[in-house]
Amino acid sequence: MLQVVSPRREPAPTPELNPRRGRAESIYHALLREHGGTPGQIDELARAASRSWLADRLEAAADLESDLPDDPRALADWLEEGNRRVGAQYREYLAERQAGAPRRYFSCRSHALHFLRGVAPTKLVDGAWLYGLLGRAEDPDYAALIRIYLEELGEGSPDKNHVVLYRKLLDANGCEHFADQLRDEHYVQGALQLSLAHHAADFLPEVIGFNLGYEQLPLHLLISAYELSELGIDPYYFTLHVTVDNAATGHARKAVDGLLNALPRLADPRAFYRRVAAGYKLNGLGAGTTDVIEGFDLERELVAVLADKAAIGAALHSDYCRIGGRLVSDWLSEPGSLPAFLAALESNGWIRRGQDPQNSRFWQLIQSERAPMFGVFNRYEQQLIHDWIVAEPREQAGAGERRTPRRFRPPPAAAAPGSVSAGVPPRARSLVEVVRRETAGDADDFDGERAALRERLLAAPDRRAAMATARELMSPANHHSAVGLAATRVFSRLFDEAC
């Protein structure tokens, strides 16, 4: 197996950041909290903890299998073969669906929403691992990799910024409050990405290797997009990755180009590539897409939601409300009795399984603005209840359903991110023109930060200093904010002119 070759000393034990959280979750949140409110800066405890944890994760990943070729000169063929393989597997999937096979991933809509929540910690830091390369914007060896990061950020366009898009997807489906339902393994990939972001100077080959693995087009991305569309959930975040990660001109190709450009000319390229291979393996740690999907159980998720509500609702029900001979408040006061409570609701006619939810009195209590329990359950929780009622009793979660699938077609290719300046010669605009164009807005209380950014950028003595100022607000914690998007637009324009 490929082993990590590193000049670094053995890491010290990871400092404890938050004893109430798992290690990955603790590091994840610590790296999204910036020290003293300074953009792009993290405190020393978070820095030390994440560096040590990252070294530990590299050791943990060392024994994982890898399909990476031993010789980097074979990467072009490896990329092409992988793309062909995924394409063939996807065509087989489509043929199965057209022949009447059930959905492979999502048994119902709440299953799909559970997936969106479960992968949220990773998607909400999408692209973060490349942040540490921005300081090398003048080095042509890293141009392809920096370009990937800028495109992950939508080059400052909120309609293309991957984190903005995923936040909107969560919000649109009532999935924004997910943290209490996730385990530490759901945070591993996000914590790895953030750790690589802040330690690129010590883990550059590993950053490049992780990027190489992450930017390959996986089968699960294609299937997820298809099935989300079937279930009425906007798949655009996922279809966008299908197009931008393409092996011809997209991130998959840029990832290979970036690696080949970064290989040492004077130092030992084989040692560098061994560390690249170690970083590539980091993609195999934590809860991946299929792990999250396979971890769904409809009734278990519903019981978890009821347990969460019971902590408050137990004291709010009247003493005349009885189900199965017991007060509702008594049922809710004993979390272990909630499965029996659901059975009592069913046996007493409050819930009619396998029927339209409108036929169930319990559903009528929570659905519509005049319902007695309006607002108690959010949209995701209502979807869980809906799908549990519709499902036949004892139906296995994940069994799927047979149906004639609606054909899915990805949206038409969009204009290249940041194309607002299309047709304008890159070198036709001065630094002042770029700053004023990309930070335009009124200097009122809603736009004060952007106005402050404009003043700082206009005070910069040259383009390099302006890019350094913008870079501070392009960190994983900031780039999706209004001022972060403006900073990204400025940096992207200046970077384009320098290339």
N, C-alpha and C positions, 0 to 999 in steps of 0.2 A: 504494500500500500504506500501511497505518497505520504511523506511525513513533512511536518512544518520545519523549515529551517529558519531560525530567527536568532538575531544577536541579542535579544532581550534577556534579562535575568528572569529567574523564576518569579511569578507574580506573588505578591503578598495576599493574605486572605481578603476577600471582598469586604470593605467596611459596610456596616449595617446602616441603611438609609431610612427605612421605615419598617419596624418590626411587625406592623399589622398587615403588610403586604408581602407577597412572594418576592424573590430576588429580582426576577425579570420585570415584574410590574413596578417594583420600587425604582429600579434604574430607569425604566421607561419614563415615569413621571418626573424623576429628578432631572433628566436630560431635556425635558420640555419646560423646565422652570429655569429662567435665566437669572444669573446672579446679579443682585442689586438693580434689577430692571435694565441691565445693559444688554442690548441685542447681540445675540451670538455668543455670549459668555455664560459659562456654567461654573458653579462653585467647585472648590478643590475636592471636597468630599465626593461629589458626584463624578468628577473627573477620575479620581483614583478608583472609586468603586467600579465604574464602567470599564476602565482599562483592565483591571484585574479580572472582572467577570468575562470580558471578551477573550482574554487569554485562556481562561478556563473553558470557554465554549469551543475554542479552536482545538483544544485537547480532546474535548468530548466528541467533536466531529471527525477527528482524525481516522477513526476506524469505520466511518461510513463508506459505502461503496460510491464510486464515481465513474461516470462514462466519459470523463474528459480525456482527450488523447494525450499520450505521453509527450508528444512533440507539438509545440505551438504552431509549427508550419502546417499541421494537419487540421487546424481549426476551421478553415474555410470549408473543407469537405465534411467535417463533423457538423457544422452549422447547416449545410445543405441537406445532409442525411436526416438530421433531427427534424427539420422542417417537413421533409417528405413523409417521414414516419407519422408525425402528428396529423398531417393532412390526410393520409390514408386511414388513420384511426377515426378521424372525424367523419370521413365519408362513410365508413362502416356504421358509425353511430346514426347518421342521418338515414341510411338505408333501413336500419332497424326500426327507427321511429316511424318512417313512412310505411313500414310493414305492420305497424300497430303496437310496437313495444312501448311499455310505459316510460315515463321519465326516468332517467338513470339516477339523477341526483335528488330532486325535490319531490317529496310525496304530496305536498300541499303548499299553499302560499306561505303559511307561517313557518314551514320548514325553510323556505327560501329567505324569509326575513331573519330567521335564526342564524342562517349563514352570513347575511350581511352584518349582523351584530358581532358574530364570532371572529370575523376577519377584520373588524374595524380598527383595532390597535395597529395592525400592519398597514392598512390602506390609508390611515390618517397621518402616516409619516412617509408616504410613497416617495421614493427617490432620495430619501434623506442620506443614504450612505455615501453619496457623491458630494455632499456639501463641502467637505474638507478640501476638495480640489479647486475651489473657486479662486483661491489665492495664487494659483498657477495659470491664470488666464492668459498670460503673455508667453507661455511655453507651448509651442505647437504640438508637442508630444501628448498633451492632455486636452487638446481642443475637442476631440470626438467625445470624450467622457464628460467634459463640461457642457457640451451641447446636449447630451442626454439629460443632465440635471436641469438645464434651462427649459427643455421641452416637458419634463415632468412638472415643472412649475408653470407650464403654459406660456412661457416667456412673458409672464405678467398679465395674461388675459384670464379673467375669472372664469370664462367659459371653457378654458382648456386646462386650468390648474387642477391637477389630479386630486389634491386634498380638498379644494373647494367643491369639486364635483362629488366627491364621496360624502362630504358633509351634507350636501343638498340631498343626496340619495337617502341617507339616513333620516334626515328631517322629513322628507316627503312620505316616508313609510312608518313614522312613529318609532324609529329605532335609535334615536339619539341617546337615550339613557340605557346604556348596555353594561356599564362597568361592573355593577354588583353581580352580574350573572356570569362573569368570565373567570376562568382559572389562570394560574400563572403561565401555563404553557401557551395561552392565547397572546401573551405579551412578548414571547421570546423573539419572534422575528422582528417586531418593532423595536425592541431594546437592542437587538444586534445592529439594526440599521442606524439607530441613533448613536450607538457606541462607535461604529465605524466612521460616522460623520465627524465625531469630535476627536478621533485619534488617527486620522489619515496619515499624519506625519510619521507615526510609528508602525502603521499597518497598511501601507500603500498597496503592496501586492495583494493582500487579503481583500482590500476594498475592490480592486480590479477583478479579482476572482469572484467575489460575491456578485458584483454587477454582471459579470459574464453569465452566471447561472440564472440570475433573476430576470434578465432581459430576454431569455429564450421563450418562445411561444409554447405554452403548455396546453395539453388537450383540455384540461379542466376549465381553462378560460373560455374556450369555444363552447363547450357544453353548458357552462353556467350562463353565458349570454343567451343562448338559445332557449333554455328553460326559464330563465327570468322573464324573457319576452312573452313566453306562453302564459305565464302567470300574471301578466299585466304589470310587471315591475320594469321600469325603464332600464335597459341594459347598456346605456350609452357609456358609462364609466368603463365597462368591460370591453365593448366593441372598440372603444378608442384605443385600448391597449392592443387589441388584435391588429389594428392598422399601424400604430406607431412602433410596435415591436417587430415589424416584419423583417425577414432575413435578407431582403434585397437592399433596401436603403434605410431601414428603421433602426431601432435601438439594438436589436440583436446583431446587426452588422456593425454598428458603431462600437458595440462592446468588444467585438473581435478586433476591430481596427485600433481601438484604444489600448487594448492589451499589447498588440504587436508594436505599436508606437512607443509604448512605455518600457519594453524589454531593454535591459542594460546593454550598452555597446562595449563598455570597458569592464564592468563588474561581471560576476558569474550569472549569465541568463538562466542557467538551469536551476540555481538556487532560488532565483526570483520566481521562476515558474512553479517550483514546488510550493512556494508560499501562495501563489495564485491559486493553485489546486486546493490548498487548505481553505482559502476563503470561499472558493466555489462550493465546498461541502457544507458551509454554514447554512446554505439554503435548505438543508435537510433537517434542521433542528426545529423544535417547537411544534405547535399545532398548525399543520398546513391546511390547505383548502379542503381536501378530501377528508381529513381528520375531523374538521369542524362539521362537515356535512354528515358524516357517519355517526357523529356523536349526538344526533337529534333523536329525542323520544317525545312524542306529542304530549302524552299524559304527564310525564315527568316535568316537562316545561310548564305545563298548566298548573301542576301542584306547586311548583316553585313560585309562580306568580301569585297564587292564592296565599301561600305562606307569607309572602312579602306584604300583601294587602292586610292579612290578618293581624299583623303587629299593631296596626292602627284601627282597623275596622271592628275588632272584637268588642270594643267598648262602645260602639256607636249604633248597635242594633237594638231595637225595642225588645222588651221582655215578652211580647206576645208573638214574636216571629219564631215559629218552630218548624223544624224539618226532621222527619223521622222520630218525632217524640222528644227532640232535644232543641233547646234554644240555639239559634244561629250563633249567638255570642259564645256559647259553650263549645260548639264545633270549632270556631275560629281561635279559641283560647288554647287549643291543643293541636299544634302543627302536625303531629303524627296522625291525627284523625282525619286529615283533609282528603285522602283517597276515599275513606269511608263516607265523608260528607258528599263527595261527588256521586258516589253510588246511591246515597240517600236522595239526592236531588233527582237522580234518574228514576229510582223506584217509586218515588212519590209524585212523578209526573211533571216536575219542574223542568226537567230536561228530557227531550225526546231524541235519543241518539239515532243517527242515520236518516234524519228528516231535515227539512228546511228549518234553519234556526228560528224563523218567525213562529214556528209552531211550539216553541219552548217558552214558558213563562219567564224563566231566568234570563233568556236573551232579551226579552221585552223590557226587563228591569234595567238593562244597561245600554240599550240601543235607542237612540233618538234624544233630542234635546230636552224633552219633557219626561224622560224616563226617571224613575226615582233614584237610580244609581248613575245618572249621567256624569261623566267625567272621572269616575272611579278607575276605569281601565283605559289605557291609551290605545292607540290604533294597533300596535303590535299585539298587545294583550287581548284585545277584542278579536284579532285574527286567530290567535291561539284558541280562544273559546269557540269561535265560529267553526274552525276546522275540527275541533274535538267533537262538537255536536254532530257535524255532518258525517264524520267517520262512523262506520259501523262499529259496535262494541267489539273490543278485543282485536280490532284491525291493527295490523303491525305498522308502526311508523316506518316510513322509508320504502313501503311496498310499491309506491307509485300508483298510477291509475292508467288504465288503457283509454286512449282517446286518439282521435285523428289530429295530429299536431298542426298548428298553424305555421305556415312557412315563415321562417325568420330571415329577414334581410337586414344586414347592418346598415346604418345610415350612410348616405353618400359621403364620400371623402370630403372633409372640411378643408378650408384654406389653411395653409401652414400657420401654426401658432405665431402670433406676433405679426401677422401680415398687414397690420394697419399702415405700415410704411411701405407696402409693396409699390414698386415703380419709382421710389425715391432712391437715387444713387446713394449707397451707404456713406460715402465720404462727402456728401453734399451738405451735411449739416454740422454745425459747430457744437461744442459741448453745451453751450447755453441753449441752443435750439433743441437739442435732445432733451435736456432737463425740463425745459418749459413745456415741451410737447407732452412728455410722458408723465408729468406731475401736475397737469392742468387741473384746476379746481378752485372753488372759492375758499378764502381764508376765514371760514366761520368755525363755530364750535364743532361741527360735524366733520370738517375737513382740515382741522388744525394740524394734525400730524403730517399730512401730505404737504401742507404749506411749510412746515418746519423742515421736512426732508428737502424740499425744493431750495430753501435758503442754505442748508448745509452743502448741498451739491453745487450750488452756484458759487459758494465760497471756496470750493476745492481749487487748488492751484493748477491742476491738470487732470487729464482723463484717468490716469492711474489712481490718483487720490479720490476722484469721484467714484470709481468702481469699488474701491475699498470701503467707502462710506455706504454705498448701496449694498455691498456684500453683507454687511452686518445685519441687515433686515431681510436677508434671504435664507436665514437659518430655518431648520425644520419647525421651530416654534413660531416663526413670524411670516414666512413667505406668502401664506394664504390670506393674511390680513390686507386691508385696503392699502396701507402704507407699504407693506411688504410686496404687494403686487406692483405698485408704482416703482419701487426700488428695482424689482426684477426687470421691468420694462426698460429702465435706464441702463442697467447693467447689460441686458441683452443687446440693445442697440449699439452700445460702445464695444461690446465683444465682437459683434458682427463686423464692425468697421476695422477692428484690429486683426481679424483673421484674413 
